[in-house]
Amino acid sequence: MINLKDIHKSYDMGDVKVPVLNGIDLTIQTGEFVAIMGPSGSGKTTLLNVIGCLDSIDSGEYSLAGEQINTLDDKSMARIRSQHIGFVFQLFNLIPRISARRNIELPMIYANVNKADRFTRTSNALERVGLIDRAKHVPTQLSGGQQQRVAIARALVNNPELLVADEPTGSLDSKTGKEIMQLFEKLNAEGVTIIMVTHETDIASYAHRQVHLLDGRIDQDNR
């Protein structure tokens, strides 16, 4: 599904270019569950943003689901994100004044999906994460774990082949974090490819493969 070859990425800090990724070579097959680990500043989130088509690269080659990503413009990158990728973040990124169902519907509204299909697909996503009985609740009426489940349902609603998650348990207690990881295991068993950034070894242990970064390079790749 994913092939990264000699990926370099830097950021401009004033007049200085700061390298973040320094020649990443990485292949991830369909159906894998991969944890990306490493110390702060090692390039974990930047690598995830590149894989998720949220960030462009300076040089190298990146193909996703057979499409060459590094040659695409912003509009085409947005299409790839919409068609292939679901995103889960540490802080949920839910809109507080609208219901769980409405939060989940938002990606489909932007994609001009009709109302009947939105309702069906949202209900299916809520069922997958075990929250159909909380559809009408706003985020403040939900626990942290339930809010993250809503965020996961939102990520799944367009049936992505790839789920990328940045510290998905970072704002949760250990018990709730375990429940979220068990949900990830279930989704992966259903065929969803998952790539997750985490600094927690117990969370990374749920993945089938751990890729460790150091100074913007792959230091270890443990399958």
C-alpha positions as CSV (number, residue, x, y, z in Angstrom):
1,M,0.0,0.0,0.0
2,I,2.7,2.5,1.0
3,N,6.2,2.9,-0.5
4,L,8.5,5.7,0.7
5,K,11.9,6.0,-1.0
6,D,14.7,8.4,0.2
7,I,12.2,10.8,1.8
8,H,13.6,14.2,2.9
9,K,11.7,16.9,4.6
10,S,12.8,20.1,6.3
11,Y,11.1,23.2,7.7
12,D,12.0,26.9,7.4
13,M,12.8,28.4,10.8
14,G,13.4,32.0,9.9
15,D,16.5,32.0,7.7
16,V,17.4,28.5,8.7
17,K,16.3,25.2,7.1
18,V,15.9,22.6,9.8
19,P,16.0,19.0,8.5
20,V,13.4,16.6,10.0
21,L,13.4,13.6,7.8
22,N,16.7,12.5,6.4
23,G,16.3,9.7,3.8
24,I,13.4,7.6,5.0
25,D,12.9,4.3,3.1
26,L,9.7,2.4,4.3
27,T,7.3,0.0,2.8
28,I,4.0,-0.9,4.5
29,Q,1.7,-3.6,3.1
30,T,-2.1,-3.5,3.0
31,G,-3.5,-4.8,6.4
32,E,-0.5,-4.0,8.5
33,F,-0.7,-2.4,11.9
34,V,2.4,-0.3,12.4
35,A,3.6,1.8,15.4
36,I,6.0,4.7,14.7
37,M,8.1,5.4,17.8
38,G,11.1,7.5,18.7
39,P,12.3,10.3,21.0
40,S,10.8,13.8,20.8
41,G,12.1,15.6,17.7
42,S,12.9,12.3,15.9
43,G,10.4,13.1,13.1
44,K,7.5,10.8,14.1
45,T,4.6,13.2,13.5
46,T,6.3,14.7,10.3
47,L,6.5,11.2,8.9
48,L,2.9,10.5,9.8
49,N,1.8,13.8,8.1
50,V,3.7,12.8,5.0
51,I,2.1,9.4,4.9
52,G,-1.3,11.0,5.5
53,C,-0.8,13.5,2.6
54,L,-1.0,16.4,5.1
55,D,2.5,17.5,4.2
56,S,4.6,17.6,1.1
57,I,8.2,16.4,0.9
58,D,11.4,18.1,-0.3
59,S,12.7,15.2,-2.2
60,G,12.2,11.4,-2.7
61,E,9.3,9.3,-3.9
62,Y,6.1,8.4,-2.2
63,S,3.4,6.1,-3.6
64,L,0.1,5.3,-1.9
65,A,-2.3,2.6,-3.3
66,G,-0.5,2.7,-6.6
67,E,-0.6,6.5,-7.0
68,Q,2.6,8.7,-7.0
69,I,2.0,11.2,-4.3
70,N,5.1,13.4,-4.6
71,T,4.0,14.6,-8.0
72,L,0.5,15.8,-7.0
73,D,-0.8,19.3,-6.4
74,D,-2.8,20.4,-3.3
75,K,-6.2,19.6,-4.8
76,S,-5.1,16.1,-5.8
77,M,-3.6,15.6,-2.3
78,A,-7.0,16.5,-0.8
79,R,-8.7,14.0,-3.1
80,I,-6.3,11.3,-1.9
81,R,-7.0,12.1,1.7
82,S,-10.8,12.0,1.2
83,Q,-10.7,8.7,-0.8
84,H,-8.1,6.7,1.0
85,I,-7.3,8.0,4.5
86,G,-8.9,8.5,7.9
87,F,-7.3,10.6,10.6
88,V,-7.4,10.2,14.4
89,F,-5.7,12.8,16.6
90,Q,-4.8,13.0,20.3
91,L,-7.2,15.9,21.1
92,F,-10.2,14.4,19.2
93,N,-10.9,17.7,17.2
94,L,-14.7,17.4,17.7
95,I,-16.9,20.5,17.3
96,P,-18.4,20.9,20.8
97,R,-21.8,22.4,19.9
98,I,-23.0,19.7,17.6
99,S,-24.0,16.0,18.2
100,A,-21.8,13.0,17.7
101,R,-23.8,12.1,14.6
102,R,-23.3,15.5,13.1
103,N,-19.5,15.5,13.9
104,I,-19.2,12.1,12.1
105,E,-21.2,13.4,9.1
106,L,-19.0,16.4,8.4
107,P,-16.5,14.7,6.1
108,M,-19.4,13.4,4.0
109,I,-21.0,16.9,3.9
110,Y,-17.8,18.2,2.5
111,A,-17.8,15.4,0.0
112,N,-21.4,16.2,-1.1
113,V,-22.8,12.8,0.0
114,N,-26.6,12.9,0.1
115,K,-28.5,13.0,3.4
116,A,-29.9,9.4,3.3
117,D,-26.4,7.9,2.6
118,R,-24.9,10.1,5.3
119,F,-27.4,8.8,7.8
120,T,-26.8,5.2,6.9
121,R,-23.0,5.5,6.8
122,T,-22.9,7.4,10.1
123,S,-25.1,4.8,11.8
124,N,-22.8,2.0,10.6
125,A,-19.7,3.9,11.8
126,L,-21.3,4.4,15.2
127,E,-22.2,0.7,15.4
128,R,-18.5,-0.2,14.6
129,V,-17.3,1.9,17.5
130,G,-20.1,0.9,19.9
131,L,-21.7,4.3,20.3
132,I,-25.0,4.1,18.4
133,D,-26.8,4.9,21.7
134,R,-24.8,8.1,22.0
135,A,-25.5,9.5,18.5
136,K,-27.4,12.6,19.8
137,H,-25.0,13.5,22.6
138,V,-22.7,16.5,22.2
139,P,-19.0,16.0,23.0
140,T,-19.3,17.5,26.5
141,Q,-21.8,14.8,27.4
142,L,-19.3,12.1,26.5
143,S,-16.3,10.7,28.3
144,G,-12.8,11.1,26.8
145,G,-12.9,7.6,25.5
146,Q,-16.3,8.1,23.9
147,Q,-15.1,11.3,22.3
148,Q,-12.2,9.4,20.8
149,R,-14.5,6.7,19.5
150,V,-16.6,9.4,17.8
151,A,-13.4,10.7,16.2
152,I,-12.5,7.2,15.1
153,A,-16.1,6.8,13.6
154,R,-15.6,10.1,11.8
155,A,-12.3,8.7,10.4
156,L,-14.0,5.5,9.2
157,V,-17.1,7.0,7.7
158,N,-15.7,7.3,4.1
159,N,-14.4,3.6,4.4
160,P,-10.7,4.5,4.1
161,E,-8.1,1.8,3.4
162,L,-5.7,3.6,5.7
163,L,-6.1,4.9,9.2
164,V,-3.4,7.2,10.6
165,A,-3.4,8.0,14.3
166,D,-1.2,10.5,16.1
167,E,-0.9,9.6,19.8
168,P,-4.5,8.4,19.9
169,T,-4.4,7.5,23.6
170,G,-2.3,10.4,24.7
171,S,-5.3,12.2,26.4
172,L,-6.8,9.1,27.9
173,D,-6.3,7.2,31.1
174,S,-4.7,3.7,30.9
175,K,-8.0,1.8,31.1
176,T,-9.7,3.9,28.3
177,G,-6.5,3.8,26.3
178,K,-6.6,0.0,26.4
179,E,-10.2,0.0,25.2
180,I,-9.3,2.3,22.2
181,M,-6.4,0.0,21.3
182,Q,-8.7,-3.0,21.4
183,L,-11.0,-1.2,19.0
184,F,-8.0,-0.6,16.7
185,E,-7.2,-4.3,16.9
186,K,-10.7,-5.1,15.8
187,L,-10.6,-2.6,12.9
188,N,-7.3,-4.0,11.8
189,A,-8.7,-7.5,11.9
190,E,-11.5,-6.2,9.6
191,G,-8.8,-5.2,7.0
192,V,-8.0,-1.5,7.9
193,T,-4.3,-0.7,7.6
194,I,-3.3,1.3,10.7
195,I,-0.2,3.5,11.2
196,M,0.0,5.0,14.6
197,V,2.5,7.4,16.3
198,T,3.0,6.7,20.0
199,H,5.7,7.2,22.6
200,E,4.2,4.5,24.9
201,T,5.7,1.0,24.7
202,D,2.5,-0.7,26.0
203,I,0.4,1.0,23.3
204,A,3.0,0.2,20.6
205,S,2.8,-3.5,21.7
206,Y,-0.7,-3.7,20.1
207,A,0.9,-3.1,16.7
208,H,2.4,-6.0,14.7
209,R,5.4,-3.9,13.7
210,Q,7.3,-1.1,15.4
211,V,9.4,1.4,13.4
212,H,11.8,3.4,15.6
213,L,13.0,6.8,14.3
214,L,16.2,8.6,15.5
215,D,17.3,12.0,14.1
216,G,14.9,11.7,11.1
217,R,16.1,8.2,10.1
218,I,14.8,4.7,10.7
219,D,16.9,3.3,13.5
220,Q,15.0,0.0,14.0
221,D,12.2,-1.8,12.1
222,N,10.9,-4.6,14.3
223,R,8.4,-6.9,12.7
